[in-house]
């Protein structure tokens, strides 16, 4: 059975076609800069990467590029072979604690929640509408980034603001990266041989969040009402004193929306370093002795350590594993070492030599990077959000 995974962003569309239940990736691709004159795509099949370029006006045209790539590379003989499509959707609010078949009601709810996901939902919706048009009658499944976190207890999702804000406006912590955190939880259940796992999962990439997983369920997480809260990231500030917004508005003459845009797109590593949003470039700046690159890196490490320590206490020290995943978590070896070294007071110790063997470009991708006498084992575990989307979709149609 062939199932298609579509992850549509504001100006991009990632896709993977899986053969199920074998979990085999037949073809994958990434269409970028939708709506720009320099739009392009990269397709990977049989280990070969193929690049294409042309102006792609909107997500409807991007969906056609996707279909053309599937047919041109003979990933399918006809589109009738695709039996379902799984779509990543950012925000399910409190309504969806699991994935769901997409119908008119679901589409309306995604539209209504756009106020909570203004950067992501237009692209999510465009991807859904484009694929519905291209594949009429094929079941579509919405896999929500927030769903995994619906198990959080009230004490961990309510903010200390007027309770009426929650009742009237839905102001609460929702959490994101749920598809990744759910995948890592399932993988660690397999690796540890138990269901009720207690994990601190560090999803560290251009967007970053840490999840406190208790008894195999999300117990707390760093992102909040939106993905802006919690850790600093490539371009996001993460948690700051909220009064900064009013203060800067008065001092600069900018309005709230302008400042919020800066907090989302021009802060984090980019804001502090003044130069780099990508941590690989930050590392280059550090090698040059650039003070702001060093400061940005140190701030990032400090905030990750803070949340790991907080969740260690929330789990009362009963932690089965700390896991690193996503682009930075899987590949930034010195960065991981610096984080774990700051946890030494908890008896958590890294095996520096072993740690250097783990990255997507190294001999090992998944395994333990802590010492045998570490109080908590530390793992590197590659995430696979697309596979998680496919697994959820497959459950509906198999």
N, C-alpha and C positions, 0 to 999 in steps of 0.2 A: 504494500500500500504506500503510495507516494503522498506525502504531506508537506505543504509549503509553509515556511515561517517567514513572516514579513514584519520588519521593525522599521516603521516610518517615523522619521524625525521631521523637524521644521523644514529642512532643506536636503534631506537625505532619505534613502530607502535601502536598508540591508535586507538580504534574503538568503535563505538556505532551503534546498529541497532535500528531504530525507526519505529514505526507504525504511518503512517500519514493518515489523517490530525490530529489524536488524540494527536500527539507529545509524544507518550508513548515510553519510552526506554524499549526495550525488553531484551537486553543484552549489556554489555559493557566490554571492556578489555584493557589491556595495556601490550604489548610485549616489553621487555627491553633487553638491552645488545646484540642486534643482532650482530653476528659476533664474539662474545666472548664465551669462553668455559662455562661460568656460565650464559648463557642466560636463561631467565625465563619469565613467563607471569602470570598475575592475571586476572581472569574473574569474573564478577559480574552478577548474574541472580537471580531474586526473592529474593533479599536482601542478598543472600549468596555469599561469596567470595571464589573462588577456585583457588589454585595456581598450576602451572605446570612448569616443568623444563626439558630442553634438549638443546643440542647444536643446535642453529639456525644459519645456515651459512650466509644467506643473506635475503633480503626483499622478495624474491620469496618464500623462505621457511617460512618466517613470515606470508605471505599471506595464505599459506597452513594451518598454525597453526590457524589463524583466522577462516578460513573456517571449519576446524575440530571442533573448539569450537562451532561455530554456529550449526553444525549438531549434535554434541555429546550432547549438552544441549537442543536440539530440539527447538532452537529459530526459525529455519526453518525446514521444512520437506525435502525440496530440495532447491538448490541455485537458481532455477528458480523463487522462490518467491521474490527475490530481484530485484526491478524494476529500481534502479539507485544507483550510488555511488557518494558521494560528497567528494572531496579531498581538504584538505588545501594545498595551495601553497604559499610560502613566498612572491615571488616578481613578480608583473605583470608589472613593469616599468611604462611607460606612456601609454602603449598600452591598458591596461585593467582597466576600471573604474567600472567594475562590474564582476560578475561571468560569466563563459562561458562554453559551451559544449566542452569537450576535443576532438580534432581531431588532425591530423598529424601536422597542422600548429601551434596549441597551444603547442604541445609537443616540437616542434622545438623552439618556443619562450621561453619556460621554460629553455631549454638547453642553449639558447643564453644569458639568464639573470642569468645563474649560476655564472658569474663573479661578480654579485651584491649580490648573495646569496650563496656563496661557502659552507657555513656550513649546509645549509638547503636543497638546490635544489637537490643534489644527492639523498637524502632520499625521497624527494617529488616525483622525477621521478621514483625511484625504486618502490615506493608504487603504482604509477599509472600503470607502466608496469606490475607489479605482478598481480594487480586486473584485468587489461585488459586481461591478459592471463587466469586467473581463471574464469572470467565472460565475455566471448566473446559476443559481441552484446549488452551488457547492457550499457545504457547511463552513461557516466562519466562526472562530472562537476568539473571544477577548481574554487575554491573559494579563491581569492587572499587576502593576509594579507594587501596589499598596496592599494587595490581598493577603500576603503572608503575614503582615504585621497586624492583622485584625485580631490576633490572639493576645495582643498586649493588654495587661490589666489596666483598669481605669487610672490607677495611681501613676502609671507611666505614660499615659497619653493625654491627660488633662493638664492644661497650662494654668498657672496661678494668676489668672485674669478673671474678670467677672464671669460667673458661670453662664450668664445669659448669652455671652458671646458663643459659647458652645451650643446652647439650646437654639439660638436664633440664626447663627451664621456658620455653624459647623467648625468653629475654631478649636482645633485639637491637633495632636501629633498623629500623622498618618504613616510616615516612614516610606522609603522608596528602596530601589534595588532589591525588591522582594523576590523577584524571580531568581536572581543570583544567590541571595541568602538561602532561599528554599533549596536550590540545587546543591549548594555546599552542605546544607544540613543532611540531605539525603545521601550524599557521597560519604560524609563522615559517619553516618549511621552504618553504612556498609563497611567502612574501614575499621571502625571501632567495634562492630558486631553488637550494637545495642540501639534501641529505639529512643530511649529517654536521654539523649545526649545533651550535655551542657557545653556550649561552645561560645567563644568570642570570635566572631568572623569579621575580618578586616577586608572590606572590598575597597581597594585603594587604586584609583585610576584618575582620569581627568575629572570625573565625578567620584566622590568617595563617601562611604558610610560604614559605620561599624554596627553590628547587630549582636545583641545579647540574646542567645538562644538557650532557653531553659526547658528541659524535658522535651526537646525536639521541636519546640515552638518559639516564635518570636516573643520575647519578653520585654525588650526595650531596643531602641535604635536611635541613631544620632540625627537623622533627617527628621523634619517636623511637618508642619502644615504644608510646606513646599520643600523641594530639594535644597533650598538655600541654607537651611539650619545645620548645625552640627560642626563637622570638620571643615577647616579651610580646604579648598580644592584648587584645581588649575586656574579657574577664573572666578570662583565663588568665595565669598568671605567666610562662610560658615557663621557660627554663633558670635554675635557682637552685642555690645550694649545698645538696646533699641533707641535710646535717647540720642545716639549719634546721628540718626536720620534727621530728626528735627533740628539739631544743632547745625549740621552741615547745610541743610536747606536754608536756614536763616543766614548763615555766613556766606554761602555761595550764590544764593538766588535760584538754585535748582529746585524743582518740585520733587515730590515723593517718588513719582514714577521714574524720573531721571536717575535719582539716587539708587532706587531699587535695581534699575538696569545696570548701574555701575557695580553694585554689590553682586550681581549675577554674572556679569560678563567682563569686568575689568578689575576684579579684586583677587583674593587668594594669592597663588604664586605670582601671577602676572602683576597684581597690584603692588605687592611688596617688593618684588625684584625690579619693577618698572620695565622689564624686558621679556620675560619668559613665562608662558603658561604651561609649557611642557617640561616635566621634571628632568628629562634628558638634557634639555638646554640649561636648566638650573645646575645640573652636575657639571656641565661645561663651564658655566660661570664660576662655580666653586673652585674648579681647577685653576682658573685664572686669578683666584683670590678676590673675586668681586664680593664686597661686603654684603650687598643686598641679596645676592643669590644665596650666600651662606645663611643670612638671617631668615629668608623665606623657607629654606630647607629646615632650619632649626625650629621655626614656628610650627611647621607641618608635623615634624616628629613629636614636638611637645604636646600638640593637641591629640594626636593618635594615642600617645602614651596615657594621657589624662583619661580618655574614654575607656581604654583597656582596663586601667586601674579601677575606674568606677564600676565597670561591669564585673570585674573580679570580685569586688565587694558585694555587689547585688546577688551574685551566685554563691555568696558565703564561702568563697575559696574553693568550691566544689566544681572545678573547671576541668572538663575532659580534654579540651584542646583549645589552643589559639590558632586560628587559620588565617593565612594571607592569600588573597585572590585578586583578580582583575589585573590590568596592565602593569601598574607599579608593584602591587603585592606579589605578582608572579615573577617579575623580572628585575626589579631594583634590588640587587643583592646587598650592597652596602647600606642601603636605606633600611632594609629589614633588620640588618645586624644592629644598626644604631638604635632602632626602636626596642629590640629585645634586650639590648644591653642596659637600657634605662629601666627595665623591669627586674633587674638582678636582685633588688631588695625583696622581691616576692619569691625568690628562689628559682626564677625562670632564667635558664641559661641557653645561649645559642652555641651550636657547634660551628664555629666560623668557617672551618674548612669544608664541612658538609654543605653549609648554606651556599657557598660559592658554586656548587654543582647544580643548583636549581634555577632554571629560567627556561623560557620557551625555546631559546637558542642554545641551551646547554644539554648535557647528556641526560639530565633528569628533569622532569616537570612536576612530579607529585611525590611528596614524601615528607619525612621528619627532618627538621633542621636544628633541633635542640639536642642538648647532651643527654646521655642516659640518666643522669642524676637531676635533670631539670624537674622542678616541682610540677610543671605543666608541660606536656609535649607541644611543640610548635610545628605546624605543618604549612607547606605550600600546596595548595590545591587549585588547579586551573578551574575557573568557572566556565559554565556553558549555558548561558541564558537561552540561546536558541533551542538547544536540546530540551530544556525544561519547558519551553513553550510548546514544542512538538509533543512531548510526553503528555502534557495536559490536554492538548488537542486530540491526540490519539485516544485518550480515555473516552472522549465523547463519540468517536466514530468507529471504533474497532468492532 
